[in-house]
Amino acid sequence: MVELSVIVPFYNVRPFVTETLRSLRANARAGTEFLLVDDCSTDGTREVLERAERDVPGAVLLRRERNGGLATARNTGLDHARGEYLTFLDGDDWVAPDYFSELHGKAVELDCDFLRTDHVSCTARARTIGRVPHGGRGTPQNPREAILPAGRSTSVDYAFAWAGIYHRRLLDAGLLRFPPGLRTAEDRPWIWRLHREASSFAVVGLLGVFYRRGVASSLTQIGDVRQLDFIRAFDQVVEETARDAEADRLLPKAVRTYCAIIVHHLTSGRFEPQVARELRTLSAAALRRLPRDLLDEALDSMDGDRAARLRALRRRPVRAREVTQVATAPDGRGVGGHGNGEAGIG
């Protein structure tokens, strides 16, 4: 019986893959499978993974025929997972010895739909602890309540898929798959869906995942057009939350977070000039799609500088075709969306 499936996508991470695989070997035990998904690497990563399939107990190499990005690679792993519980790791990160055994033990003990964990963020030689922004720990709770309050960082803002473990019933219910086609921010609609639709979750103070930051090939370090997929991701968050029975209560958080992420990208300074112009255009259109009253509330709650940037962007002329067809929330307010049900195509 497979108790735990660990899904690990890899794409051109040759400098780090050996350390990642070494940490998996230190976590090998009966009942654990490691699904190594190669997303068409071209730098020698695949050859290392082929050796690992022979050398790491429980390792299964899944070879994609076309590069599809992180969301698609994770979905490939989900398609092949046999475990009662599932978790994730990125191909350039690593875990402490026996971490997965401890994580699985906590999941069985608490018997929730999913658990969230802290992590260690690694930049060069610096190590910092990243905490799940949720106060109650070690006891099962209602995941919907952990979405709020709107004006504070909450569990849905801690979107790392690898910082947790998930019961198979979530996969069977269709809640673990990632939005295909998103090249970044794919975990944002994913974590919101979990918190809206799962029945129970818990937070545990278990450290063991080491998240490597500052990797040159990471999308978080690259200022190209792929980064703009965050708009499609948050359009999906807003559209799906607007259809929720508690949209009046939850939608203000989605709108405020969307605004904060837009400002973050506008002020990051990482984008090439042409991409920066497209960012401003798409962001202006996104603001026009948001419910006006909730947008006003969000801007009023933000500090002066960020609010001023967004108000200026809101006044930016936008061509009609750049503002997508508007879906309707349960109370009649407009939210961003499309007639075909897809989110975020401007």
Contacts in CASP RR format, 6 or more apart in sequence:
PFRMAT RR
TARGET T0000
AUTHOR 0000-0000-0000
METHOD contacts of the structure
MODEL  1
MVELSVIVPFYNVRPFVTETLRSLRANARAGTEFLLVDDCSTDGTREVLE
RAERDVPGAVLLRRERNGGLATARNTGLDHARGEYLTFLDGDDWVAPDYF
SELHGKAVELDCDFLRTDHVSCTARARTIGRVPHGGRGTPQNPREAILPA
GRSTSVDYAFAWAGIYHRRLLDAGLLRFPPGLRTAEDRPWIWRLHREASS
FAVVGLLGVFYRRGVASSLTQIGDVRQLDFIRAFDQVVEETARDAEADRL
LPKAVRTYCAIIVHHLTSGRFEPQVARELRTLSAAALRRLPRDLLDEALD
SMDGDRAARLRALRRRPVRAREVTQVATAPDGRGVGGHGNGEAGIG
1 31 0 8 1.000
1 84 0 8 1.000
2 31 0 8 1.000
2 32 0 8 1.000
2 33 0 8 1.000
2 82 0 8 1.000
2 83 0 8 1.000
2 84 0 8 1.000
3 31 0 8 1.000
3 32 0 8 1.000
3 83 0 8 1.000
3 84 0 8 1.000
3 85 0 8 1.000
3 104 0 8 1.000
4 31 0 8 1.000
4 32 0 8 1.000
4 33 0 8 1.000
4 83 0 8 1.000
4 84 0 8 1.000
4 85 0 8 1.000
4 86 0 8 1.000
4 87 0 8 1.000
4 100 0 8 1.000
4 104 0 8 1.000
4 165 0 8 1.000
5 32 0 8 1.000
5 33 0 8 1.000
5 35 0 8 1.000
5 77 0 8 1.000
5 81 0 8 1.000
5 82 0 8 1.000
5 83 0 8 1.000
5 85 0 8 1.000
5 86 0 8 1.000
5 87 0 8 1.000
6 24 0 8 1.000
6 27 0 8 1.000
6 32 0 8 1.000
6 33 0 8 1.000
6 34 0 8 1.000
6 35 0 8 1.000
6 86 0 8 1.000
6 87 0 8 1.000
6 88 0 8 1.000
6 89 0 8 1.000
6 100 0 8 1.000
7 35 0 8 1.000
7 37 0 8 1.000
7 74 0 8 1.000
7 77 0 8 1.000
7 78 0 8 1.000
7 81 0 8 1.000
7 86 0 8 1.000
7 87 0 8 1.000
7 88 0 8 1.000
7 89 0 8 1.000
8 20 0 8 1.000
8 24 0 8 1.000
8 34 0 8 1.000
8 35 0 8 1.000
8 36 0 8 1.000
8 37 0 8 1.000
8 88 0 8 1.000
8 89 0 8 1.000
8 90 0 8 1.000
8 91 0 8 1.000
9 37 0 8 1.000
9 39 0 8 1.000
9 69 0 8 1.000
9 70 0 8 1.000
9 73 0 8 1.000
9 74 0 8 1.000
9 76 0 8 1.000
9 77 0 8 1.000
9 90 0 8 1.000
9 91 0 8 1.000
10 17 0 8 1.000
10 20 0 8 1.000
10 36 0 8 1.000
10 37 0 8 1.000
10 38 0 8 1.000
10 39 0 8 1.000
10 41 0 8 1.000
10 45 0 8 1.000
10 46 0 8 1.000
10 49 0 8 1.000
10 73 0 8 1.000
10 91 0 8 1.000
11 38 0 8 1.000
11 39 0 8 1.000
11 40 0 8 1.000
11 41 0 8 1.000
11 45 0 8 1.000
11 67 0 8 1.000
11 69 0 8 1.000
11 70 0 8 1.000
11 73 0 8 1.000
12 41 0 8 1.000
12 42 0 8 1.000
12 43 0 8 1.000
12 45 0 8 1.000
12 217 0 8 1.000
13 20 0 8 1.000
13 41 0 8 1.000
13 43 0 8 1.000
13 45 0 8 1.000
13 91 0 8 1.000
13 92 0 8 1.000
13 215 0 8 1.000
13 217 0 8 1.000
14 41 0 8 1.000
14 43 0 8 1.000
14 44 0 8 1.000
14 45 0 8 1.000
14 48 0 8 1.000
16 91 0 8 1.000
16 92 0 8 1.000
16 93 0 8 1.000
16 212 0 8 1.000
16 215 0 8 1.000
17 45 0 8 1.000
17 48 0 8 1.000
17 49 0 8 1.000
17 91 0 8 1.000
17 92 0 8 1.000
18 48 0 8 1.000
19 94 0 8 1.000
20 89 0 8 1.000
20 91 0 8 1.000
20 92 0 8 1.000
20 93 0 8 1.000
20 94 0 8 1.000
21 48 0 8 1.000
21 49 0 8 1.000
21 52 0 8 1.000
21 56 0 8 1.000
22 94 0 8 1.000
23 94 0 8 1.000
23 95 0 8 1.000
23 96 0 8 1.000
23 97 0 8 1.000
24 34 0 8 1.000
24 52 0 8 1.000
24 56 0 8 1.000
24 59 0 8 1.000
24 89 0 8 1.000
24 95 0 8 1.000
25 55 0 8 1.000
25 56 0 8 1.000
25 57 0 8 1.000
26 96 0 8 1.000
26 97 0 8 1.000
26 98 0 8 1.000
27 95 0 8 1.000
27 97 0 8 1.000
27 98 0 8 1.000
27 99 0 8 1.000
27 100 0 8 1.000
27 101 0 8 1.000
28 34 0 8 1.000
28 56 0 8 1.000
28 57 0 8 1.000
28 58 0 8 1.000
29 57 0 8 1.000
29 101 0 8 1.000
32 58 0 8 1.000
32 100 0 8 1.000
32 101 0 8 1.000
32 104 0 8 1.000
33 58 0 8 1.000
33 59 0 8 1.000
33 60 0 8 1.000
33 81 0 8 1.000
33 82 0 8 1.000
33 83 0 8 1.000
34 56 0 8 1.000
34 58 0 8 1.000
34 59 0 8 1.000
34 60 0 8 1.000
35 60 0 8 1.000
35 62 0 8 1.000
35 77 0 8 1.000
35 80 0 8 1.000
35 81 0 8 1.000
36 49 0 8 1.000
36 52 0 8 1.000
36 53 0 8 1.000
36 59 0 8 1.000
36 60 0 8 1.000
36 61 0 8 1.000
36 62 0 8 1.000
37 62 0 8 1.000
37 64 0 8 1.000
37 73 0 8 1.000
37 74 0 8 1.000
37 76 0 8 1.000
37 77 0 8 1.000
38 45 0 8 1.000
38 46 0 8 1.000
38 49 0 8 1.000
38 61 0 8 1.000
38 62 0 8 1.000
38 63 0 8 1.000
38 64 0 8 1.000
39 64 0 8 1.000
39 67 0 8 1.000
39 68 0 8 1.000
39 69 0 8 1.000
39 70 0 8 1.000
39 72 0 8 1.000
39 73 0 8 1.000
40 64 0 8 1.000
40 65 0 8 1.000
40 66 0 8 1.000
40 67 0 8 1.000
40 68 0 8 1.000
41 49 0 8 1.000
46 63 0 8 1.000
49 61 0 8 1.000
50 61 0 8 1.000
52 59 0 8 1.000
52 61 0 8 1.000
53 59 0 8 1.000
53 60 0 8 1.000
53 61 0 8 1.000
60 80 0 8 1.000
62 76 0 8 1.000
62 77 0 8 1.000
62 80 0 8 1.000
64 72 0 8 1.000
64 73 0 8 1.000
64 76 0 8 1.000
68 181 0 8 1.000
69 181 0 8 1.000
69 183 0 8 1.000
70 90 0 8 1.000
70 178 0 8 1.000
70 183 0 8 1.000
70 186 0 8 1.000
71 178 0 8 1.000
71 179 0 8 1.000
71 180 0 8 1.000
71 181 0 8 1.000
71 182 0 8 1.000
71 186 0 8 1.000
72 178 0 8 1.000
72 180 0 8 1.000
72 181 0 8 1.000
74 88 0 8 1.000
74 161 0 8 1.000
74 178 0 8 1.000
74 186 0 8 1.000
75 177 0 8 1.000
75 178 0 8 1.000
75 180 0 8 1.000
78 86 0 8 1.000
78 171 0 8 1.000
78 176 0 8 1.000
78 177 0 8 1.000
81 168 0 8 1.000
81 171 0 8 1.000
83 168 0 8 1.000
84 167 0 8 1.000
84 168 0 8 1.000
85 104 0 8 1.000
85 107 0 8 1.000
85 165 0 8 1.000
85 166 0 8 1.000
85 167 0 8 1.000
85 168 0 8 1.000
86 165 0 8 1.000
86 166 0 8 1.000
86 168 0 8 1.000
86 171 0 8 1.000
86 176 0 8 1.000
87 100 0 8 1.000
87 103 0 8 1.000
87 162 0 8 1.000
87 164 0 8 1.000
87 165 0 8 1.000
87 166 0 8 1.000
88 161 0 8 1.000
88 162 0 8 1.000
88 164 0 8 1.000
89 95 0 8 1.000
89 162 0 8 1.000
89 209 0 8 1.000
90 162 0 8 1.000
90 211 0 8 1.000
92 212 0 8 1.000
92 215 0 8 1.000
92 218 0 8 1.000
93 162 0 8 1.000
93 209 0 8 1.000
93 210 0 8 1.000
93 211 0 8 1.000
93 212 0 8 1.000
94 210 0 8 1.000
94 212 0 8 1.000
95 208 0 8 1.000
95 209 0 8 1.000
95 210 0 8 1.000
96 207 0 8 1.000
96 208 0 8 1.000
96 210 0 8 1.000
99 206 0 8 1.000
99 208 0 8 1.000
99 209 0 8 1.000
102 206 0 8 1.000
103 115 0 8 1.000
103 117 0 8 1.000
103 164 0 8 1.000
103 165 0 8 1.000
103 206 0 8 1.000
104 165 0 8 1.000
106 115 0 8 1.000
106 165 0 8 1.000
106 204 0 8 1.000
106 206 0 8 1.000
107 115 0 8 1.000
107 165 0 8 1.000
107 167 0 8 1.000
110 138 0 8 1.000
110 139 0 8 1.000
110 140 0 8 1.000
110 202 0 8 1.000
110 204 0 8 1.000
111 140 0 8 1.000
112 140 0 8 1.000
112 167 0 8 1.000
112 200 0 8 1.000
112 201 0 8 1.000
112 202 0 8 1.000
113 143 0 8 1.000
113 166 0 8 1.000
113 167 0 8 1.000
113 169 0 8 1.000
113 170 0 8 1.000
113 194 0 8 1.000
113 198 0 8 1.000
113 199 0 8 1.000
113 200 0 8 1.000
113 201 0 8 1.000
114 143 0 8 1.000
114 164 0 8 1.000
114 165 0 8 1.000
114 166 0 8 1.000
114 167 0 8 1.000
114 170 0 8 1.000
114 194 0 8 1.000
114 198 0 8 1.000
114 201 0 8 1.000
115 164 0 8 1.000
115 165 0 8 1.000
115 201 0 8 1.000
115 202 0 8 1.000
115 203 0 8 1.000
115 204 0 8 1.000
116 132 0 8 1.000
116 134 0 8 1.000
116 155 0 8 1.000
116 158 0 8 1.000
116 163 0 8 1.000
116 164 0 8 1.000
116 201 0 8 1.000
116 202 0 8 1.000
116 203 0 8 1.000
116 204 0 8 1.000
117 132 0 8 1.000
117 163 0 8 1.000
117 164 0 8 1.000
117 165 0 8 1.000
117 203 0 8 1.000
117 204 0 8 1.000
117 205 0 8 1.000
117 206 0 8 1.000
117 207 0 8 1.000
117 208 0 8 1.000
117 209 0 8 1.000
118 129 0 8 1.000
118 130 0 8 1.000
118 131 0 8 1.000
118 132 0 8 1.000
118 163 0 8 1.000
118 205 0 8 1.000
118 206 0 8 1.000
118 207 0 8 1.000
119 129 0 8 1.000
119 130 0 8 1.000
119 160 0 8 1.000
119 162 0 8 1.000
119 163 0 8 1.000
119 207 0 8 1.000
119 208 0 8 1.000
119 209 0 8 1.000
119 210 0 8 1.000
119 211 0 8 1.000
120 127 0 8 1.000
120 128 0 8 1.000
120 129 0 8 1.000
120 130 0 8 1.000
120 207 0 8 1.000
120 208 0 8 1.000
120 209 0 8 1.000
120 210 0 8 1.000
120 211 0 8 1.000
121 127 0 8 1.000
121 128 0 8 1.000
121 129 0 8 1.000
121 130 0 8 1.000
121 211 0 8 1.000
121 213 0 8 1.000
122 210 0 8 1.000
122 211 0 8 1.000
122 212 0 8 1.000
122 213 0 8 1.000
123 213 0 8 1.000
123 214 0 8 1.000
129 207 0 8 1.000
132 155 0 8 1.000
132 158 0 8 1.000
132 163 0 8 1.000
132 203 0 8 1.000
132 205 0 8 1.000
133 152 0 8 1.000
133 153 0 8 1.000
133 154 0 8 1.000
133 155 0 8 1.000
133 157 0 8 1.000
133 158 0 8 1.000
134 146 0 8 1.000
134 154 0 8 1.000
134 155 0 8 1.000
134 158 0 8 1.000
134 203 0 8 1.000
135 203 0 8 1.000
136 203 0 8 1.000
137 202 0 8 1.000
137 203 0 8 1.000
137 204 0 8 1.000
137 205 0 8 1.000
138 202 0 8 1.000
138 203 0 8 1.000
138 204 0 8 1.000
138 205 0 8 1.000
139 202 0 8 1.000
140 200 0 8 1.000
140 201 0 8 1.000
140 202 0 8 1.000
141 200 0 8 1.000
141 201 0 8 1.000
141 202 0 8 1.000
142 200 0 8 1.000
143 155 0 8 1.000
143 194 0 8 1.000
143 195 0 8 1.000
143 196 0 8 1.000
143 198 0 8 1.000
143 199 0 8 1.000
143 200 0 8 1.000
143 201 0 8 1.000
144 195 0 8 1.000
144 196 0 8 1.000
144 246 0 8 1.000
144 250 0 8 1.000
146 154 0 8 1.000
146 155 0 8 1.000
146 156 0 8 1.000
146 195 0 8 1.000
146 201 0 8 1.000
147 154 0 8 1.000
147 155 0 8 1.000
147 156 0 8 1.000
147 192 0 8 1.000
147 195 0 8 1.000
147 196 0 8 1.000
147 250 0 8 1.000
147 253 0 8 1.000
148 154 0 8 1.000
148 249 0 8 1.000
148 250 0 8 1.000
148 253 0 8 1.000
149 253 0 8 1.000
150 252 0 8 1.000
150 253 0 8 1.000
150 256 0 8 1.000
150 301 0 8 1.000
151 253 0 8 1.000
151 256 0 8 1.000
151 301 0 8 1.000
154 253 0 8 1.000
155 191 0 8 1.000
155 195 0 8 1.000
155 201 0 8 1.000
155 203 0 8 1.000
156 191 0 8 1.000
156 192 0 8 1.000
156 195 0 8 1.000
156 253 0 8 1.000
156 257 0 8 1.000
157 257 0 8 1.000
158 191 0 8 1.000
159 187 0 8 1.000
159 188 0 8 1.000
159 190 0 8 1.000
159 191 0 8 1.000
160 187 0 8 1.000
160 211 0 8 1.000
161 178 0 8 1.000
161 187 0 8 1.000
161 190 0 8 1.000
161 191 0 8 1.000
162 209 0 8 1.000
162 211 0 8 1.000
163 209 0 8 1.000
166 176 0 8 1.000
166 194 0 8 1.000
170 176 0 8 1.000
170 194 0 8 1.000
170 198 0 8 1.000
171 177 0 8 1.000
173 197 0 8 1.000
175 193 0 8 1.000
175 194 0 8 1.000
175 197 0 8 1.000
175 198 0 8 1.000
176 190 0 8 1.000
178 186 0 8 1.000
178 187 0 8 1.000
178 190 0 8 1.000
179 186 0 8 1.000
179 189 0 8 1.000
179 190 0 8 1.000
179 233 0 8 1.000
179 236 0 8 1.000
181 229 0 8 1.000
182 189 0 8 1.000
182 229 0 8 1.000
182 232 0 8 1.000
182 233 0 8 1.000
183 219 0 8 1.000
183 226 0 8 1.000
183 229 0 8 1.000
184 219 0 8 1.000
184 220 0 8 1.000
184 226 0 8 1.000
184 227 0 8 1.000
184 229 0 8 1.000
184 230 0 8 1.000
184 233 0 8 1.000
185 229 0 8 1.000
185 230 0 8 1.000
185 232 0 8 1.000
185 233 0 8 1.000
185 234 0 8 1.000
186 229 0 8 1.000
186 233 0 8 1.000
188 230 0 8 1.000
188 233 0 8 1.000
188 234 0 8 1.000
188 236 0 8 1.000
188 237 0 8 1.000
189 233 0 8 1.000
189 236 0 8 1.000
189 237 0 8 1.000
189 240 0 8 1.000
189 343 0 8 1.000
192 237 0 8 1.000
192 240 0 8 1.000
192 241 0 8 1.000
192 254 0 8 1.000
193 240 0 8 1.000
194 201 0 8 1.000
195 201 0 8 1.000
196 240 0 8 1.000
196 241 0 8 1.000
196 244 0 8 1.000
196 250 0 8 1.000
213 220 0 8 1.000
214 220 0 8 1.000
214 221 0 8 1.000
215 221 0 8 1.000
219 226 0 8 1.000
219 227 0 8 1.000
221 270 0 8 1.000
222 270 0 8 1.000
223 270 0 8 1.000
223 271 0 8 1.000
223 272 0 8 1.000
223 275 0 8 1.000
224 271 0 8 1.000
224 272 0 8 1.000
224 275 0 8 1.000
225 275 0 8 1.000
225 278 0 8 1.000
227 265 0 8 1.000
227 270 0 8 1.000
227 271 0 8 1.000
227 275 0 8 1.000
228 275 0 8 1.000
228 278 0 8 1.000
228 279 0 8 1.000
228 282 0 8 1.000
230 261 0 8 1.000
230 265 0 8 1.000
231 282 0 8 1.000
231 283 0 8 1.000
231 286 0 8 1.000
231 344 0 8 1.000
231 346 0 8 1.000
232 343 0 8 1.000
232 344 0 8 1.000
232 345 0 8 1.000
234 254 0 8 1.000
234 257 0 8 1.000
234 258 0 8 1.000
234 261 0 8 1.000
234 286 0 8 1.000
235 286 0 8 1.000
235 289 0 8 1.000
235 324 0 8 1.000
235 336 0 8 1.000
235 337 0 8 1.000
235 343 0 8 1.000
235 344 0 8 1.000
236 343 0 8 1.000
236 344 0 8 1.000
237 254 0 8 1.000
237 257 0 8 1.000
237 258 0 8 1.000
238 251 0 8 1.000
238 254 0 8 1.000
238 255 0 8 1.000
238 258 0 8 1.000
238 289 0 8 1.000
238 290 0 8 1.000
238 335 0 8 1.000
238 336 0 8 1.000
238 337 0 8 1.000
238 343 0 8 1.000
239 327 0 8 1.000
239 335 0 8 1.000
239 336 0 8 1.000
239 337 0 8 1.000
239 341 0 8 1.000
239 343 0 8 1.000
240 343 0 8 1.000
241 247 0 8 1.000
241 250 0 8 1.000
241 251 0 8 1.000
241 254 0 8 1.000
242 251 0 8 1.000
242 327 0 8 1.000
242 328 0 8 1.000
242 329 0 8 1.000
242 330 0 8 1.000
242 333 0 8 1.000
242 334 0 8 1.000
242 335 0 8 1.000
242 336 0 8 1.000
243 329 0 8 1.000
243 330 0 8 1.000
244 250 0 8 1.000
244 251 0 8 1.000
245 330 0 8 1.000
247 329 0 8 1.000
247 330 0 8 1.000
247 331 0 8 1.000
248 330 0 8 1.000
248 331 0 8 1.000
251 291 0 8 1.000
251 294 0 8 1.000
251 329 0 8 1.000
251 335 0 8 1.000
252 294 0 8 1.000
252 297 0 8 1.000
252 298 0 8 1.000
255 290 0 8 1.000
255 291 0 8 1.000
255 294 0 8 1.000
255 295 0 8 1.000
255 297 0 8 1.000
255 298 0 8 1.000
256 297 0 8 1.000
256 298 0 8 1.000
256 301 0 8 1.000
256 302 0 8 1.000
258 286 0 8 1.000
258 290 0 8 1.000
259 287 0 8 1.000
259 295 0 8 1.000
259 298 0 8 1.000
259 299 0 8 1.000
259 302 0 8 1.000
259 306 0 8 1.000
259 310 0 8 1.000
260 302 0 8 1.000
260 306 0 8 1.000
262 283 0 8 1.000
262 286 0 8 1.000
262 287 0 8 1.000
262 310 0 8 1.000
262 313 0 8 1.000
263 302 0 8 1.000
263 306 0 8 1.000
263 309 0 8 1.000
263 310 0 8 1.000
265 271 0 8 1.000
265 279 0 8 1.000
265 283 0 8 1.000
266 279 0 8 1.000
266 280 0 8 1.000
266 283 0 8 1.000
266 309 0 8 1.000
266 313 0 8 1.000
267 309 0 8 1.000
269 276 0 8 1.000
271 279 0 8 1.000
280 313 0 8 1.000
280 316 0 8 1.000
281 316 0 8 1.000
281 318 0 8 1.000
281 322 0 8 1.000
282 322 0 8 1.000
282 346 0 8 1.000
283 313 0 8 1.000
284 313 0 8 1.000
284 314 0 8 1.000
284 316 0 8 1.000
284 318 0 8 1.000
284 322 0 8 1.000
285 318 0 8 1.000
285 322 0 8 1.000
285 323 0 8 1.000
285 324 0 8 1.000
285 346 0 8 1.000
286 336 0 8 1.000
287 295 0 8 1.000
287 310 0 8 1.000
287 313 0 8 1.000
287 314 0 8 1.000
288 314 0 8 1.000
288 318 0 8 1.000
288 323 0 8 1.000
289 323 0 8 1.000
289 324 0 8 1.000
289 326 0 8 1.000
289 334 0 8 1.000
289 335 0 8 1.000
289 336 0 8 1.000
289 337 0 8 1.000
290 335 0 8 1.000
290 336 0 8 1.000
291 329 0 8 1.000
291 333 0 8 1.000
291 334 0 8 1.000
291 335 0 8 1.000
292 333 0 8 1.000
293 333 0 8 1.000
294 333 0 8 1.000
295 314 0 8 1.000
299 307 0 8 1.000
299 310 0 8 1.000
299 311 0 8 1.000
300 307 0 8 1.000
302 310 0 8 1.000
322 346 0 8 1.000
323 346 0 8 1.000
324 336 0 8 1.000
324 337 0 8 1.000
324 338 0 8 1.000
324 344 0 8 1.000
324 345 0 8 1.000
324 346 0 8 1.000
325 337 0 8 1.000
325 338 0 8 1.000
325 339 0 8 1.000
326 334 0 8 1.000
326 335 0 8 1.000
326 336 0 8 1.000
326 337 0 8 1.000
327 334 0 8 1.000
327 335 0 8 1.000
327 336 0 8 1.000
327 337 0 8 1.000
327 338 0 8 1.000
327 339 0 8 1.000
327 341 0 8 1.000
328 334 0 8 1.000
328 335 0 8 1.000
329 335 0 8 1.000
336 343 0 8 1.000
336 344 0 8 1.000
337 343 0 8 1.000
337 344 0 8 1.000
338 344 0 8 1.000
338 345 0 8 1.000
END
